Amino acid sequence: MGDTNTAKATKKSWFKGLKTEFKKIIWPDKETLAKQSAAVILISIILGLIIALLDAIFKYGINGIMSLVG
């Protein structure tokens, strides 16, 4: 029966620690959030285009090699 009290105390302590950690978080303001979101979207688009370009190059390269072999 003592285990339930220990579990409750541990759970309570864990939530208290969680609440303390949440108070330490520094949330960004709207301007910073907008700039960082725009940067993430822009870099994602650029990387997507680079991957698509490399995929097309490899596709045509492999198809060219296969046409020579076959």
C-alpha positions in Angstrom: 0.0 0.0 0.0 2.9 2.3 0.5 3.7 2.0 -3.2 0.7 4.0 -4.2 1.7 6.9 -2.0 5.2 6.8 -3.4 3.9 6.7 -7.0 1.6 9.7 -6.3 4.4 11.7 -4.7 6.7 10.8 -7.7 4.0 11.9 -10.2 3.3 15.1 -8.2 7.1 15.8 -8.1 7.4 15.2 -11.9 4.5 17.6 -12.7 6.0 20.2 -10.4 9.4 19.9 -12.2 7.6 20.1 -15.5 5.8 23.3 -14.5 9.1 24.7 -13.3 10.8 23.9 -16.7 7.9 25.5 -18.6 8.4 28.7 -16.7 12.0 28.8 -18.0 10.9 28.8 -21.7 11.5 32.0 -23.5 8.8 32.2 -26.2 9.6 34.2 -29.3 7.7 37.4 -30.2 5.6 37.5 -33.4 8.2 39.1 -35.5 10.9 36.6 -34.6 8.5 33.7 -35.1 7.5 35.0 -38.6 11.1 35.5 -39.7 12.1 32.0 -38.5 9.1 30.4 -40.1 9.8 32.1 -43.4 13.4 30.9 -43.2 12.3 27.3 -42.6 9.8 27.4 -45.5 12.3 29.0 -47.9 15.1 26.5 -47.1 12.6 23.6 -47.4 11.6 24.8 -50.8 15.2 25.3 -51.9 16.2 21.9 -50.7 13.2 20.3 -52.4 14.2 21.9 -55.7 17.8 20.7 -55.3 16.6 17.1 -54.5 14.2 17.2 -57.5 17.0 18.5 -59.8 19.4 15.8 -58.6 16.7 13.1 -59.0 16.1 14.2 -62.6 19.8 14.3 -63.4 20.3 10.8 -62.0 17.1 9.5 -63.8 18.3 10.7 -67.2 21.8 9.5 -66.5 20.7 6.0 -65.5 18.3 5.9 -68.5 21.1 6.9 -70.8 23.4 4.2 -69.5 20.7 1.6 -69.7 20.0 2.5 -73.3 23.7 2.0 -74.2 23.8 -1.3 -72.4 20.5 -2.7 -73.5 
